[in-house]
Amino acid sequence: MSAQKAGFNIHVPFVEHLGVRILEKGDGVVRLRLDPRHELTNSWGSVHGGVLMTLLDVALASAGRALDDKCNGALTVEMKVNFIAAAQGPVLGEGRAQRAGRSLIFSEGELRSEDGTLLAKATGTFKLLYPKLET
């Protein structure tokens, strides 16, 4: 299933490749799930940090986009991630839009295992994108 059909409302091939799915989206909050495959792991058998950072990036940006149905994209301006524990199985992510300006949004979020173990936390600033008006 494409990410667009899964609730992202935009086509993001890399997110589709990873298999990220939206579980819930609305009012500045997004919840995601990733069921990792072998090719997404590191040499220790846990989910690669780059995959986890991508999941956080998607969660935080999507939370900002969830504030406005007209928004059709978000560019990452900056993001900080703290890794807390290794991810061995399914990963659940949540992003929350905290502060919205005219074009920038600040979001925060975390990743957890299915048993609730905190895996990583992140904060970030994103520039929201809108369709160009035809003149």
N, CA, C and O atoms as a printed pandas DataFrame, in Angstrom:
     atom_number atom_name residue_name chain_id  residue_number  x_coord  y_coord  z_coord
0              1         N          MET        A               1    0.845   -1.168    0.000
1              2        CA          MET        A               1    0.000    0.000    0.000
2              3         C          MET        A               1    0.893    1.234    0.000
3              4         O          MET        A               1    1.881    1.284    0.734
4              5         N          SER        A               2    0.564    2.209   -0.798
5              6        CA          SER        A               2    1.386    3.413   -0.855
6              7         C          SER        A               2    1.187    4.240    0.405
7              8         O          SER        A               2    0.143    4.169    1.054
8              9         N          ALA        A               3    2.217    5.033    0.744
9             10        CA          ALA        A               3    2.125    5.911    1.904
10            11         C          ALA        A               3    0.991    6.915    1.717
11            12         O          ALA        A               3    0.357    7.333    2.686
12            13         N          GLN        A               4    0.738    7.302    0.457
13            14        CA          GLN        A               4   -0.337    8.246    0.192
14            15         C          GLN        A               4   -1.669    7.636    0.614
15            16         O          GLN        A               4   -2.481    8.311    1.246
16            17         N          LYS        A               5   -1.899    6.397    0.279
17            18        CA          LYS        A               5   -3.146    5.730    0.627
18            19         C          LYS        A               5   -3.192    5.397    2.111
19            20         O          LYS        A               5   -4.277    5.224    2.667
20            21         N          ALA        A               6   -2.037    5.304    2.765
21            22        CA          ALA        A               6   -1.986    4.948    4.178
22            23         C          ALA        A               6   -2.192    6.160    5.084
23            24         O          ALA        A               6   -2.112    6.016    6.303
24            25         N          GLY        A               7   -2.454    7.340    4.541
25            26        CA          GLY        A               7   -2.760    8.487    5.367
26            27         C          GLY        A               7   -1.770    9.629    5.308
27            28         O          GLY        A               7   -1.981   10.646    5.969
28            29         N          PHE        A               8   -0.697    9.503    4.542
29            30        CA          PHE        A               8    0.277   10.589    4.451
30            31         C          PHE        A               8   -0.206   11.705    3.530
31            32         O          PHE        A               8    0.198   12.856    3.694
32            33         N          ASN        A               9   -1.055   11.384    2.575
33            34        CA          ASN        A               9   -1.603   12.335    1.602
34            35         C          ASN        A               9   -0.557   12.918    0.659
35            36         O          ASN        A               9   -0.865   13.835   -0.102
36            37         N          ILE        A              10    0.654   12.414    0.693
37            38        CA          ILE        A              10    1.706   12.777   -0.258
38            39         C          ILE        A              10    2.490   11.508   -0.560
39            40         O          ILE        A              10    2.481   10.559    0.225
40            41         N          HIS        A              11    3.157   11.499   -1.688
41            42        CA          HIS        A              11    3.944   10.339   -2.114
42            43         C          HIS        A              11    5.395   10.538   -1.677
43            44         O          HIS        A              11    6.079   11.437   -2.166
44            45         N          VAL        A              12    5.857    9.695   -0.756
45            46        CA          VAL        A              12    7.232    9.757   -0.260
46            47         C          VAL        A              12    7.843    8.363   -0.446
47            48         O          VAL        A              12    7.684    7.507    0.424
48            49         N          PRO        A              13    8.537    8.120   -1.564
49            50        CA          PRO        A              13    9.036    6.781   -1.870
50            51         C          PRO        A              13    9.888    6.158   -0.765
51            52         O          PRO        A              13    9.755    4.965   -0.496
52            53         N          PHE        A              14   10.759    6.938   -0.119
53            54        CA          PHE        A              14   11.623    6.365    0.914
54            55         C          PHE        A              14   10.802    5.882    2.112
55            56         O          PHE        A              14   11.093    4.825    2.672
56            57         N          VAL        A              15    9.791    6.638    2.505
57            58        CA          VAL        A              15    8.920    6.235    3.615
58            59         C          VAL        A              15    8.167    4.963    3.245
59            60         O          VAL        A              15    8.000    4.066    4.072
60            61         N          GLU        A              16    7.715    4.894    1.999
61            62        CA          GLU        A              16    7.048    3.680    1.526
62            63         C          GLU        A              16    8.003    2.491    1.558
63            64         O          GLU        A              16    7.619    1.392    1.959
64            65         N          HIS        A              17    9.257    2.713    1.132
65            66        CA          HIS        A              17   10.264    1.651    1.133
66            67         C          HIS        A              17   10.491    1.107    2.540
67            68         O          HIS        A              17   10.632   -0.102    2.724
68            69         N          LEU        A              18   10.527    1.989    3.525
69            70        CA          LEU        A              18   10.733    1.551    4.912
70            71         C          LEU        A              18    9.530    0.792    5.451
71            72         O          LEU        A              18    9.676   -0.053    6.335
72            73         N          GLY        A              19    8.351    1.081    4.932
73            74        CA          GLY        A              19    7.136    0.415    5.405
74            75         C          GLY        A              19    6.472    1.134    6.569
75            76         O          GLY        A              19    5.755    0.512    7.353
76            77         N          VAL        A              20    6.703    2.440    6.691
77            78        CA          VAL        A              20    6.103    3.230    7.763
78            79         C          VAL        A              20    4.602    3.349    7.518
79            80         O          VAL        A              20    4.161    3.624    6.402
80            81         N          ARG        A              21    3.827    3.136    8.580
81            82        CA          ARG        A              21    2.366    3.240    8.479
82            83         C          ARG        A              21    1.842    4.235    9.503
83            84         O          ARG        A              21    2.315    4.268   10.639
84            85         N          ILE        A              22    0.868    5.044    9.107
85            86        CA          ILE        A              22    0.196    5.944   10.037
86            87         C          ILE        A              22   -0.906    5.163   10.745
87            88         O          ILE        A              22   -1.734    4.516   10.105
88            89         N          LEU        A              23   -0.904    5.233   12.069
89            90        CA          LEU        A              23   -1.956    4.609   12.866
90            91         C          LEU        A              23   -3.051    5.610   13.204
91            92         O          LEU        A              23   -4.229    5.264   13.281
92            93         N          GLU        A              24   -2.636    6.863   13.406
93            94        CA          GLU        A              24   -3.577    7.904   13.806
94            95         C          GLU        A              24   -2.999    9.257   13.411
95            96         O          GLU        A              24   -1.792    9.477   13.508
96            97         N          LYS        A              25   -3.868   10.161   12.964
97            98        CA          LYS        A              25   -3.398   11.484   12.544
98            99         C          LYS        A              25   -4.513   12.492   12.740
99           100         O          LYS        A              25   -5.638   12.285   12.286
100          101         N          GLY        A              26   -4.195   13.584   13.417
101          102        CA          GLY        A              26   -5.171   14.649   13.552
102          103         C          GLY        A              26   -4.788   15.650   14.613
103          104         O          GLY        A              26   -4.154   15.306   15.611
104          105         N          ASP        A              27   -5.178   16.893   14.394
105          106        CA          ASP        A              27   -5.012   17.972   15.357
106          107         C          ASP        A              27   -3.581   18.073   15.918
107          108         O          ASP        A              27   -3.385   18.248   17.121
108          109         N          GLY        A              28   -2.599   17.960   15.032
109          110        CA          GLY        A              28   -1.213   18.147   15.438
110          111         C          GLY        A              28   -0.544   16.949   16.087
111          112         O          GLY        A              28    0.547   17.079   16.642
112          113         N          VAL        A              29   -1.175   15.789   16.027
113          114        CA          VAL        A              29   -0.585   14.568   16.598
114          115         C          VAL        A              29   -0.619   13.467   15.549
115          116         O          VAL        A              29   -1.625   13.265   14.868
116          117         N          VAL        A              30    0.505   12.755   15.432
117          118        CA          VAL        A              30    0.589   11.622   14.510
118          119         C          VAL        A              30    1.195   10.442   15.250
119          120         O          VAL        A              30    2.162   10.594   15.996
120          121         N          ARG        A              31    0.616    9.260   15.038
121          122        CA          ARG        A              31    1.165    8.023   15.589
122          123         C          ARG        A              31    1.485    7.091   14.419
123          124         O          ARG        A              31    0.661    6.872   13.531
124          125         N          LEU        A              32    2.708    6.548   14.443
125          126        CA          LEU        A              32    3.215    5.716   13.351
126          127         C          LEU        A              32    3.639    4.352   13.867
127          128         O          LEU        A              32    3.797    4.135   15.068
128          129         N          ARG        A              33    3.818    3.440   12.919
129          130        CA          ARG        A              33    4.340    2.107   13.243
130          131         C          ARG        A              33    5.300    1.677   12.148
131          132         O          ARG        A              33    5.072    1.910   10.961
132          133         N          LEU        A              34    6.377    1.046   12.583
133          134        CA          LEU        A              34    7.340    0.444   11.663
134          135         C          LEU        A              34    7.586   -0.989   12.111
135          136         O          LEU        A              34    7.983   -1.230   13.251
136          137         N          ASP        A              35    7.350   -1.935   11.214
137          138        CA          ASP        A              35    7.689   -3.338   11.457
138          139         C          ASP        A              35    8.976   -3.597   10.688
139          140         O          ASP        A              35    8.941   -3.830    9.480
140          141         N          PRO        A              36   10.115   -3.558   11.382
141          142        CA          PRO        A              36   11.403   -3.616   10.676
142          143         C          PRO        A              36   11.660   -4.958    9.998
143          144         O          PRO        A              36   11.272   -6.020   10.484
144          145         N          ARG        A              37   12.327   -4.859    8.862
145          146        CA          ARG        A              37   12.790   -6.039    8.132
146          147         C          ARG        A              37   14.294   -6.158    8.330
147          148         O          ARG        A              37   14.942   -5.215    8.783
148          149         N          HIS        A              38   14.844   -7.305    7.994
149          150        CA          HIS        A              38   16.264   -7.566    8.196
150          151         C          HIS        A              38   17.155   -6.496    7.560
151          152         O          HIS        A              38   18.156   -6.094    8.152
152          153         N          GLU        A              39   16.803   -6.039    6.373
153          154        CA          GLU        A              39   17.656   -5.061    5.682
154          155         C          GLU        A              39   17.637   -3.675    6.337
155          156         O          GLU        A              39   18.376   -2.788    5.909
156          157         N          LEU        A              40   16.810   -3.474    7.359
157          158        CA          LEU        A              40   16.770   -2.201    8.079
158          159         C          LEU        A              40   17.532   -2.268    9.405
159          160         O          LEU        A              40   17.448   -1.345   10.215
160          161         N          THR        A              41   18.268   -3.350    9.626
161          162        CA          THR        A              41   18.990   -3.518   10.890
162          163         C          THR        A              41   20.467   -3.194   10.731
163          164         O          THR        A              41   20.999   -3.127    9.623
164          165         N          ASN        A              42   21.111   -2.995   11.874
165          166        CA          ASN        A              42   22.560   -2.747   11.879
166          167         C          ASN        A              42   23.299   -4.056   12.146
167          168         O          ASN        A              42   22.685   -5.122   12.180
168          169         N          SER        A              43   24.601   -3.978   12.333
169          170        CA          SER        A              43   25.409   -5.193   12.519
170          171         C          SER        A              43   25.100   -5.906   13.834
171          172         O          SER        A              43   25.486   -7.062   14.007
172          173         N          TRP        A              44   24.415   -5.245   14.758
173          174        CA          TRP        A              44   24.046   -5.878   16.032
174          175         C          TRP        A              44   22.654   -6.483   15.997
175          176         O          TRP        A              44   22.210   -7.085   16.975
176          177         N          GLY        A              45   21.957   -6.324   14.862
177          178        CA          GLY        A              45   20.623   -6.902   14.725
178          179         C          GLY        A              45   19.494   -6.011   15.217
179          180         O          GLY        A              45   18.335   -6.425   15.207
180          181         N          SER        A              46   19.810   -4.797   15.648
181          182        CA          SER        A              46   18.746   -3.871   16.045
182          183         C          SER        A              46   18.465   -2.914   14.879
183          184         O          SER        A              46   19.235   -2.838   13.921
184          185         N          VAL        A              47   17.355   -2.191   14.979
185          186        CA          VAL        A              47   16.976   -1.276   13.900
186          187         C          VAL        A              47   18.051   -0.189   13.782
187          188         O          VAL        A              47   18.463    0.402   14.780
188          189         N          HIS        A              48   18.493    0.063   12.558
189          190        CA          HIS        A              48   19.552    1.039   12.288
190          191         C          HIS        A              48   19.130    2.431   12.759
191          192         O          HIS        A              48   17.970    2.814   12.607
192          193         N          GLY        A              49   20.064    3.181   13.326
193          194        CA          GLY        A              49   19.789    4.522   13.813
194          195         C          GLY        A              49   19.255    5.455   12.744
195          196         O          GLY        A              49   18.425    6.316   13.035
196          197         N          GLY        A              50   19.714    5.301   11.515
197          198        CA          GLY        A              50   19.211    6.136   10.427
198          199         C          GLY        A              50   17.740    5.892   10.149
199          200         O          GLY        A              50   17.007    6.815    9.795
200          201         N          VAL        A              51   17.310    4.650   10.309
201          202        CA          VAL        A              51   15.895    4.314   10.141
202          203         C          VAL        A              51   15.086    4.960   11.259
203          204         O          VAL        A              51   14.013    5.512   11.016
204          205         N          LEU        A              52   15.604    4.891   12.488
205          206        CA          LEU        A              52   14.909    5.493   13.620
206          207         C          LEU        A              52   14.827    7.011   13.465
207          208         O          LEU        A              52   13.796    7.612   13.766
208          209         N          MET        A              53   15.914    7.630   12.995
209          210        CA          MET        A              53   15.885    9.078   12.769
210          211         C          MET        A              53   14.865    9.442   11.695
211          212         O          MET        A              53   14.160   10.444   11.815
212          213         N          THR        A              54   14.789    8.629   10.652
213          214        CA          THR        A              54   13.803    8.882    9.602
214          215         C          THR        A              54   12.389    8.771   10.155
215          216         O          THR        A              54   11.530    9.593    9.837
216          217         N          LEU        A              55   12.145    7.767   10.976
217          218        CA          LEU        A              55   10.820    7.587   11.561
218          219         C          LEU        A              55   10.451    8.801   12.420
219          220         O          LEU        A              55    9.313    9.269   12.377
220          221         N          LEU        A              56   11.401    9.305   13.190
221          222        CA          LEU        A              56   11.149   10.505   13.991
222          223         C          LEU        A              56   10.914   11.723   13.099
223          224         O          LEU        A              56   10.015   12.522   13.361
224          225         N          ASP        A              57   11.714   11.864   12.056
225          226        CA          ASP        A              57   11.557   12.977   11.121
226          227         C          ASP        A              57   10.150   12.960   10.513
227          228         O          ASP        A              57    9.498   14.000   10.427
228          229         N          VAL        A              58    9.696   11.805   10.104
229          230        CA          VAL        A              58    8.366   11.673    9.509
230          231         C          VAL        A              58    7.289   11.977   10.542
231          232         O          VAL        A              58    6.318   12.668   10.235
232          233         N          ALA        A              59    7.449   11.470   11.764
233          234        CA          ALA        A              59    6.450   11.699   12.815
234          235         C          ALA        A              59    6.328   13.180   13.150
235          236         O          ALA        A              59    5.217   13.703   13.245
236          237         N          LEU        A              60    7.455   13.861   13.330
237          238        CA          LEU        A              60    7.438   15.270   13.710
238          239         C          LEU        A              60    6.913   16.150   12.578
239          240         O          LEU        A              60    6.102   17.045   12.812
240          241         N          ALA        A              61    7.372   15.899   11.357
241          242        CA          ALA        A              61    6.903   16.687   10.214
242          243         C          ALA        A              61    5.420   16.442    9.956
243          244         O          ALA        A              61    4.673   17.382    9.683
244          245         N          SER        A              62    4.995   15.194   10.043
245          246        CA          SER        A              62    3.589   14.859    9.806
246          247         C          SER        A              62    2.683   15.469   10.872
247          248         O          SER        A              62    1.542   15.827   10.582
248          249         N          ALA        A              63    3.182   15.590   12.099
249          250        CA          ALA        A              63    2.395   16.234   13.156
250          251         C          ALA        A              63    2.131   17.687   12.782
251          252         O          ALA        A              63    1.022   18.187   12.970
252          253         N          GLY        A              64    3.140   18.360   12.257
253          254        CA          GLY        A              64    2.948   19.738   11.803
254          255         C          GLY        A              64    1.962   19.823   10.664
255          256         O          GLY        A              64    1.088   20.690   10.649
256          257         N          ARG        A              65    2.103   18.915    9.703
257          258        CA          ARG        A              65    1.189   18.901    8.562
258          259         C          ARG        A              65   -0.241   18.593    8.995
259          260         O          ARG        A              65   -1.190   19.019    8.337
260          261         N          ALA        A              66   -0.405   17.855   10.102
261          262        CA          ALA        A              66   -1.737   17.470   10.578
262          263         C          ALA        A              66   -2.530   18.651   11.126
263          264         O          ALA        A              66   -3.721   18.520   11.408
264          265         N          LEU        A              67   -1.879   19.801   11.280
265          266        CA          LEU        A              67   -2.582   20.994   11.751
266          267         C          LEU        A              67   -3.372   21.690   10.644
267          268         O          LEU        A              67   -4.295   22.454   10.926
268          269         N          ASP        A              68   -3.012   21.428    9.382
269          270        CA          ASP        A              68   -3.629   22.153    8.273
270          271         C          ASP        A              68   -3.761   21.237    7.060
271          272         O          ASP        A              68   -2.759   20.802    6.493
272          273         N          ASP        A              69   -4.985   20.948    6.670
273          274        CA          ASP        A              69   -5.235   20.055    5.533
274          275         C          ASP        A              69   -4.672   20.588    4.218
275          276         O          ASP        A              69   -4.433   19.812    3.293
276          277         N          LYS        A              70   -4.455   21.911    4.122
277          278        CA          LYS        A              70   -3.920   22.498    2.891
278          279         C          LYS        A              70   -2.416   22.284    2.750
279          280         O          LYS        A              70   -1.871   22.392    1.652
280          281         N          CYS        A              71   -1.751   21.981    3.855
281          282        CA          CYS        A              71   -0.298   21.778    3.836
282          283         C          CYS        A              71    0.018   20.509    3.046
283          284         O          CYS        A              71   -0.564   19.455    3.300
284          285         N          ASN        A              72    0.948   20.614    2.080
285          286        CA          ASN        A              72    1.273   19.441    1.260
286          287         C          ASN        A              72    2.732   19.014    1.385
287          288         O          ASN        A              72    3.244   18.294    0.528
288          289         N          GLY        A              73    3.396   19.450    2.440
289          290        CA          GLY        A              73    4.771   19.023    2.664
290          291         C          GLY        A              73    5.389   19.760    3.832
291          292         O          GLY        A              73    4.850   20.756    4.314
292          293         N          ALA        A              74    6.527   19.258    4.281
293          294        CA          ALA        A              74    7.266   19.901    5.370
294          295         C          ALA        A              74    8.749   19.628    5.148
295          296         O          ALA        A              74    9.162   18.492    4.916
296          297         N          LEU        A              75    9.535   20.690    5.223
297          298        CA          LEU        A              75   10.990   20.571    5.098
298          299         C          LEU        A              75   11.616   20.624    6.483
299          300         O          LEU        A              75   11.259   21.475    7.298
300          301         N          THR        A              76   12.540   19.725    6.749
301          302        CA          THR        A              76   13.231   19.722    8.031
302          303         C          THR        A              76   14.249   20.854    8.053
303          304         O          THR        A              76   15.144   20.905    7.210
304          305         N          VAL        A              77   14.113   21.761    9.016
305          306        CA          VAL        A              77   15.055   22.858    9.197
306          307         C          VAL        A              77   16.160   22.413   10.146
307          308         O          VAL        A              77   17.342   22.617    9.867
308          309         N          GLU        A              78   15.781   21.809   11.258
309          310        CA          GLU        A              78   16.744   21.222   12.194
310          311         C          GLU        A              78   16.029   20.166   13.016
311          312         O          GLU        A              78   14.814   20.213   13.212
312          313         N          MET        A              79   16.823   19.208   13.492
313          314        CA          MET        A              79   16.270   18.128   14.297
314          315         C          MET        A              79   17.343   17.594   15.231
315          316         O          MET        A              79   18.499   17.442   14.837
316          317         N          LYS        A              80   16.960   17.311   16.468
317          318        CA          LYS        A              80   17.869   16.725   17.452
318          319         C          LYS        A              80   17.264   15.423   17.938
319          320         O          LYS        A              80   16.081   15.363   18.273
320          321         N          VAL        A              81   18.080   14.385   17.974
321          322        CA          VAL        A              81   17.619   13.063   18.396
322          323         C          VAL        A              81   18.506   12.549   19.523
323          324         O          VAL        A              81   19.729   12.682   19.483
324          325         N          ASN        A              82   17.867   11.961   20.523
325          326        CA          ASN        A              82   18.573   11.238   21.573
326          327         C          ASN        A              82   18.155    9.782   21.488
327          328         O          ASN        A              82   16.969    9.463   21.578
328          329         N          PHE        A              83   19.138    8.890   21.313
329          330        CA          PHE        A              83   18.879    7.451   21.302
330          331         C          PHE        A              83   18.999    6.947   22.733
331          332         O          PHE        A              83   19.964    7.262   23.428
332          333         N          ILE        A              84   18.020    6.164   23.171
333          334        CA          ILE        A              84   17.973    5.737   24.566
334          335         C          ILE        A              84   18.136    4.230   24.700
335          336         O          ILE        A              84   18.812    3.765   25.618
336          337         N          ALA        A              85   17.533    3.460   23.807
337          338        CA          ALA        A              85   17.632    1.997   23.853
338          339         C          ALA        A              85   17.578    1.448   22.435
339          340         O          ALA        A              85   17.051    2.092   21.528
340          341         N          ALA        A              86   18.126    0.259   22.254
341          342        CA          ALA        A              86   18.109   -0.401   20.942
342          343         C          ALA        A              86   16.702   -0.886   20.614
343          344         O          ALA        A              86   15.984   -1.368   21.490
344          345         N          ALA        A              87   16.319   -0.757   19.362
345          346        CA          ALA        A              87   15.014   -1.227   18.890
346          347         C          ALA        A              87   15.198   -2.617   18.290
347          348         O          ALA        A              87   15.928   -2.787   17.314
348          349         N          GLN        A              88   14.550   -3.586   18.864
349          350        CA          GLN        A              88   14.681   -4.974   18.414
350          351         C          GLN        A              88   13.494   -5.473   17.598
351          352         O          GLN        A              88   13.627   -6.446   16.856
352          353         N          GLY        A              89   12.371   -4.843   17.717
353          354        CA          GLY        A              89   11.177   -5.314   17.011
354          355         C          GLY        A              89   10.366   -4.140   16.519
355          356         O          GLY        A              89   10.928   -3.091   16.207
356          357         N          PRO        A              90    9.048   -4.291   16.442
357          358        CA          PRO        A              90    8.199   -3.203   15.975
358          359         C          PRO        A              90    8.441   -1.919   16.770
359          360         O          PRO        A              90    8.668   -1.947   17.979
360          361         N          VAL        A              91    8.387   -0.798   16.056
361          362        CA          VAL        A              91    8.631    0.507   16.663
362          363         C          VAL        A              91    7.383    1.364   16.479
363          364         O          VAL        A              91    6.846    1.480   15.377
364          365         N          LEU        A              92    6.936    1.959   17.581
365          366        CA          LEU        A              92    5.792    2.865   17.559
366          367         C          LEU        A              92    6.305    4.280   17.760
367          368         O          LEU        A              92    7.085    4.533   18.678
368          369         N          GLY        A              93    5.878    5.197   16.917
369          370        CA          GLY        A              93    6.326    6.574   17.005
370          371         C          GLY        A              93    5.169    7.520   17.201
371          372         O          GLY        A              93    4.053    7.272   16.744
372          373         N          GLU        A              94    5.451    8.608   17.887
373          374        CA          GLU        A              94    4.458    9.659   18.045
374          375         C          GLU        A              94    5.129   11.003   17.846
375          376         O          GLU        A              94    6.205   11.251   18.389
376          377         N          GLY        A              95    4.499   11.870   17.073
377          378        CA          GLY        A              95    4.950   13.239   16.875
378          379         C          GLY        A              95    3.850   14.184   17.300
379          380         O          GLY        A              95    2.671   13.935   17.048
380          381         N          ARG        A              96    4.244   15.289   17.957
381          382        CA          ARG        A              96    3.290   16.275   18.437
382          383         C          ARG        A              96    3.757   17.675   18.035
383          384         O          ARG        A              96    4.858   18.093   18.393
384          385         N          ALA        A              97    2.931   18.385   17.303
385          386        CA          ALA        A              97    3.237   19.764   16.943
386          387         C          ALA        A              97    3.039   20.612   18.189
387          388         O          ALA        A              97    1.967   20.600   18.794
388          389         N          GLN        A              98    4.082   21.353   18.571
389          390        CA          GLN        A              98    4.034   22.108   19.811
390          391         C          GLN        A              98    3.773   23.597   19.612
391          392         O          GLN        A              98    3.076   24.225   20.409
392          393         N          ARG        A              99    4.320   24.139   18.579
393          394        CA          ARG        A              99    4.198   25.582   18.358
394          395         C          ARG        A              99    4.206   25.853   16.872
395          396         O          ARG        A              99    5.109   25.423   16.155
396          397         N          ALA        A             100    3.198   26.567   16.414
397          398        CA          ALA        A             100    3.115   26.887   14.996
398          399         C          ALA        A             100    3.247   28.386   14.789
399          400         O          ALA        A             100    2.570   29.181   15.442
400          401         N          GLY        A             101    4.117   28.756   13.881
401          402        CA          GLY        A             101    4.218   30.144   13.450
402          403         C          GLY        A             101    3.569   30.267   12.086
403          404         O          GLY        A             101    2.771   29.418   11.689
404          405         N          ARG        A             102    3.918   31.339   11.362
405          406        CA          ARG        A             102    3.323   31.537   10.036
406          407         C          ARG        A             102    3.827   30.513    9.030
407          408         O          ARG        A             102    3.072   30.079    8.160
408          409         N          SER        A             103    5.087   30.122    9.138
409          410        CA          SER        A             103    5.613   29.147    8.180
410          411         C          SER        A             103    6.467   28.063    8.841
411          412         O          SER        A             103    6.780   27.056    8.206
412          413         N          LEU        A             104    6.842   28.254   10.094
413          414        CA          LEU        A             104    7.653   27.257   10.805
414          415         C          LEU        A             104    6.854   26.630   11.931
415          416         O          LEU        A             104    5.991   27.266   12.535
416          417         N          ILE        A             105    7.158   25.376   12.200
417          418        CA          ILE        A             105    6.496   24.654   13.277
418          419         C          ILE        A             105    7.535   23.928   14.101
419          420         O          ILE        A             105    8.513   23.417   13.555
420          421         N          PHE        A             106    7.342   23.876   15.399
421          422        CA          PHE        A             106    8.216   23.130   16.301
422          423         C          PHE        A             106    7.454   21.898   16.749
423          424         O          PHE        A             106    6.304   21.995   17.180
424          425         N          SER        A             107    8.093   20.733   16.649
425          426        CA          SER        A             107    7.461   19.473   17.041
426          427         C          SER        A             107    8.393   18.693   17.948
427          428         O          SER        A             107    9.605   18.907   17.960
428          429         N          GLU        A             108    7.801   17.787   18.704
429          430        CA          GLU        A             108    8.580   16.860   19.520
430          431         C          GLU        A             108    7.931   15.489   19.424
431          432         O          GLU        A             108    6.769   15.362   19.037
432          433         N          GLY        A             109    8.692   14.472   19.780
433          434        CA          GLY        A             109    8.125   13.132   19.721
434          435         C          GLY        A             109    9.074   12.096   20.255
435          436         O          GLY        A             109   10.188   12.397   20.684
436          437         N          GLU        A             110    8.602   10.855   20.220
437          438        CA          GLU        A             110    9.426    9.755   20.706
438          439         C          GLU        A             110    9.067    8.464   19.977
439          440         O          GLU        A             110    8.037    8.343   19.315
440          441         N          LEU        A             111    9.974    7.516   20.139
441          442        CA          LEU        A             111    9.767    6.155   19.645
442          443         C          LEU        A             111    9.740    5.222   20.837
443          444         O          LEU        A             111   10.490    5.400   21.797
444          445         N          ARG        A             112    8.870    4.225   20.770
445          446        CA          ARG        A             112    8.765    3.228   21.833
446          447         C          ARG        A             112    8.633    1.839   21.227
447          448         O          ARG        A             112    8.188    1.677   20.090
448          449         N          SER        A             113    9.026    0.853   22.001
449          450        CA          SER        A             113    8.799   -0.541   21.603
450          451         C          SER        A             113    7.340   -0.873   21.910
451          452         O          SER        A             113    6.633   -0.077   22.527
452          453         N          GLU        A             114    6.897   -2.046   21.478
453          454        CA          GLU        A             114    5.509   -2.444   21.730
454          455         C          GLU        A             114    5.201   -2.557   23.221
455          456         O          GLU        A             114    4.056   -2.367   23.631
456          457         N          ASP        A             115    6.213   -2.865   24.036
457          458        CA          ASP        A             115    5.985   -2.969   25.484
458          459         C          ASP        A             115    6.086   -1.621   26.199
459          460         O          ASP        A             115    5.987   -1.559   27.425
460          461         N          GLY        A             116    6.284   -0.539   25.433
461          462        CA          GLY        A             116    6.322    0.792   26.012
462          463         C          GLY        A             116    7.706    1.318   26.349
463          464         O          GLY        A             116    7.827    2.445   26.830
464          465         N          THR        A             117    8.755    0.536   26.113
465          466        CA          THR        A             117   10.114    0.979   26.401
466          467         C          THR        A             117   10.472    2.171   25.514
467          468         O          THR        A             117   10.301    2.118   24.296
468          469         N          LEU        A             118   10.966    3.240   26.127
469          470        CA          LEU        A             118   11.389    4.413   25.375
470          471         C          LEU        A             118   12.665    4.106   24.614
471          472         O          LEU        A             118   13.652    3.664   25.203
472          473         N          LEU        A             119   12.652    4.340   23.295
473          474        CA          LEU        A             119   13.789    4.046   22.425
474          475         C          LEU        A             119   14.553    5.303   22.023
475          476         O          LEU        A             119   15.783    5.298   21.975
476          477         N          ALA        A             120   13.823    6.382   21.736
477          478        CA          ALA        A             120   14.460    7.618   21.275
478          479         C          ALA        A             120   13.494    8.773   21.445
479          480         O          ALA        A             120   12.277    8.592   21.432
480          481         N          LYS        A             121   14.059    9.976   21.607
481          482        CA          LYS        A             121   13.274   11.212   21.689
482          483         C          LYS        A             121   13.853   12.202   20.690
483          484         O          LYS        A             121   15.042   12.155   20.375
484          485         N          ALA        A             122   13.003   13.103   20.193
485          486        CA          ALA        A             122   13.477   14.094   19.227
486          487         C          ALA        A             122   12.674   15.376   19.338
487          488         O          ALA        A             122   11.520   15.384   19.769
488          489         N          THR        A             123   13.325   16.464   18.933
489          490        CA          THR        A             123   12.661   17.745   18.734
490          491         C          THR        A             123   13.102   18.258   17.376
491          492         O          THR        A             123   14.179   17.907   16.893
492          493         N          GLY        A             124   12.270   19.089   16.758
493          494        CA          GLY        A             124   12.655   19.602   15.453
494          495         C          GLY        A             124   11.834   20.797   15.028
495          496         O          GLY        A             124   10.745   21.055   15.542
496          497         N          THR        A             125   12.393   21.520   14.070
497          498        CA          THR        A             125   11.731   22.662   13.454
498          499         C          THR        A             125   11.533   22.340   11.977
499          500         O          THR        A             125   12.441   21.833   11.319
500          501         N          PHE        A             126   10.351   22.635   11.465
501          502        CA          PHE        A             126    9.987   22.287   10.094
502          503         C          PHE        A             126    9.322   23.468    9.406
503          504         O          PHE        A             126    8.552   24.210   10.016
504          505         N          LYS        A             127    9.632   23.628    8.125
505          506        CA          LYS        A             127    8.977   24.643    7.296
506          507         C          LYS        A             127    7.841   23.957    6.549
507          508         O          LYS        A             127    8.057   23.014    5.788
508          509         N          LEU        A             128    6.633   24.445    6.778
509          510        CA          LEU        A             128    5.472   23.863    6.122
510          511         C          LEU        A             128    5.357   24.391    4.698
511          512         O          LEU        A             128    5.620   25.564    4.433
512          513         N          LEU        A             129    4.960   23.511    3.789
513          514        CA          LEU        A             129    4.835   23.852    2.368
514          515         C          LEU        A             129    3.367   23.794    1.958
515          516         O          LEU        A             129    2.586   22.979    2.450
516          517         N          TYR        A             130    3.024   24.696    1.033
517          518        CA          TYR        A             130    1.638   24.784    0.556
518          519         C          TYR        A             130    1.656   24.831   -0.971
519          520         O          TYR        A             130    2.652   25.240   -1.567
520          521         N          PRO        A             131    0.562   24.415   -1.603
521          522        CA          PRO        A             131    0.493   24.492   -3.062
522          523         C          PRO        A             131    0.672   25.937   -3.521
523          524         O          PRO        A             131    0.213   26.874   -2.867
524          525         N          LYS        A             132    1.339   26.094   -4.641
525          526        CA          LYS        A             132    1.526   27.439   -5.206
526          527         C          LYS        A             132    0.195   27.909   -5.790
527          528         O          LYS        A             132   -0.493   27.161   -6.484
528          529         N          LEU        A             133   -0.146   29.137   -5.500
529          530        CA          LEU        A             133   -1.355   29.727   -6.066
530          531         C          LEU        A             133   -1.076   30.134   -7.495
531          532         O          LEU        A             133   -0.044   30.737   -7.787
532          533         N          GLU        A             134   -1.987   29.808   -8.380
533          534        CA          GLU        A             134   -1.819   30.209   -9.787
534          535         C          GLU        A             134   -2.250   31.653   -9.936
535          536         O          GLU        A             134   -3.279   32.070   -9.406
536          537         N          THR        A             135   -1.442   32.411  -10.669
537          538        CA          THR        A             135   -1.773   33.832  -10.869
538          539         C          THR        A             135   -2.188   34.111  -12.289
539          540         O          THR        A             135   -2.499   35.253  -12.627
